[in-house]
Amino acid sequence: MRIHCPFCGERDEHEFSYGGDAMRLRPDESNTDQTRWSAYVFLRDNPRGWHQEYWQHVHGCRAWICVTRNTMSHEVRRVCSAQERVKELRAEANQ
């Protein structure tokens, strides 16, 4: 699989490390609700098809990015910075 780093260009997947699900917004750190934090940390979906994931370019610029890829074919549809994805999640939560 090839991933286009927005900062370094197209690279092999071996330069990246998987960082988790980018479909959910992390709870605010001031929120001490254990049930909510437990759900965020431990409850995971195992999607089939298109999914958004965080990856870190560990053998390059070390930036965190969000990759939209098909979990069955590994086709990559979109790549953006992790900051951009968090802004999108916050906007979706405020709607």
C-alpha positions as CSV (number, residue, x, y, z in Angstrom):
1,M,0.0,0.0,0.0
2,R,1.2,3.5,-0.8
3,I,0.3,6.5,1.3
4,H,0.6,10.1,0.2
5,C,2.0,12.1,3.1
6,P,0.8,15.7,2.7
7,F,4.3,16.9,3.8
8,C,6.7,14.4,2.1
9,G,4.8,13.0,-0.9
10,E,3.9,9.4,-1.7
11,R,5.6,6.8,0.5
12,D,5.4,3.0,1.2
13,E,3.2,2.0,4.1
14,H,6.2,0.6,6.0
15,E,7.3,4.2,6.7
16,F,4.0,4.7,8.7
17,S,2.6,3.4,12.0
18,Y,-1.1,2.8,12.5
19,G,-2.5,5.1,15.2
20,G,-6.2,4.2,15.5
21,D,-9.7,5.1,14.6
22,A,-10.2,8.6,13.2
23,M,-14.0,8.3,13.2
24,R,-14.5,9.3,16.8
25,L,-13.7,12.5,18.8
26,R,-11.6,12.1,21.9
27,P,-13.6,13.2,25.0
28,D,-12.5,16.5,26.6
29,E,-9.8,15.9,29.2
30,S,-11.8,17.7,31.8
31,N,-14.6,15.1,31.4
32,T,-14.1,12.6,34.2
33,D,-16.9,10.3,33.2
34,Q,-15.3,6.8,33.4
35,T,-18.0,5.2,31.3
36,R,-17.4,7.6,28.4
37,W,-13.6,7.2,28.6
38,S,-13.9,3.4,28.9
39,A,-16.0,3.3,25.8
40,Y,-13.6,5.6,23.9
41,V,-10.5,3.5,24.9
42,F,-11.9,-0.1,24.7
43,L,-15.0,-0.2,22.4
44,R,-13.9,-0.5,18.8
45,D,-15.7,-1.3,15.6
46,N,-14.1,-3.6,13.0
47,P,-15.4,-1.9,9.8
48,R,-15.5,-3.5,6.4
49,G,-15.1,-1.0,3.6
50,W,-14.2,2.7,3.8
51,H,-12.8,3.9,7.1
52,Q,-10.8,6.8,8.4
53,E,-7.6,6.1,10.4
54,Y,-4.8,7.9,12.0
55,W,-1.3,7.1,10.9
56,Q,2.1,8.5,11.9
57,H,4.9,9.0,9.4
58,V,7.5,7.5,11.8
59,H,10.3,7.1,9.2
60,G,9.8,10.5,7.6
61,C,8.4,13.8,8.9
62,R,6.8,12.2,12.0
63,A,3.6,14.0,11.3
64,W,0.2,12.5,12.2
65,I,-2.2,12.2,9.3
66,C,-5.7,10.9,8.6
67,V,-6.0,8.2,5.9
68,T,-9.4,7.3,4.4
69,R,-8.9,3.8,3.0
70,N,-10.9,0.7,2.1
71,T,-10.1,-2.0,4.7
72,M,-10.8,-4.7,2.2
73,S,-8.8,-3.5,-0.8
74,H,-6.4,-1.1,0.9
75,E,-7.3,1.6,-1.7
76,V,-6.6,5.1,-0.3
77,R,-9.2,7.7,-1.1
78,R,-8.0,10.7,0.9
79,V,-5.2,11.9,3.1
80,C,-5.2,15.0,5.3
81,S,-3.4,16.2,8.4
82,A,-4.7,14.9,11.8
83,Q,-5.4,18.5,12.8
84,E,-7.7,18.9,9.8
85,R,-9.6,15.7,10.8
86,V,-10.0,16.9,14.4
87,K,-11.5,20.1,13.1
88,E,-13.9,18.2,10.9
89,L,-15.0,15.9,13.9
90,R,-15.6,19.0,16.1
91,A,-17.7,20.6,13.4
92,E,-19.7,17.4,13.0
93,A,-20.3,17.2,16.8
94,N,-21.6,20.8,16.9
95,Q,-24.2,20.2,14.2
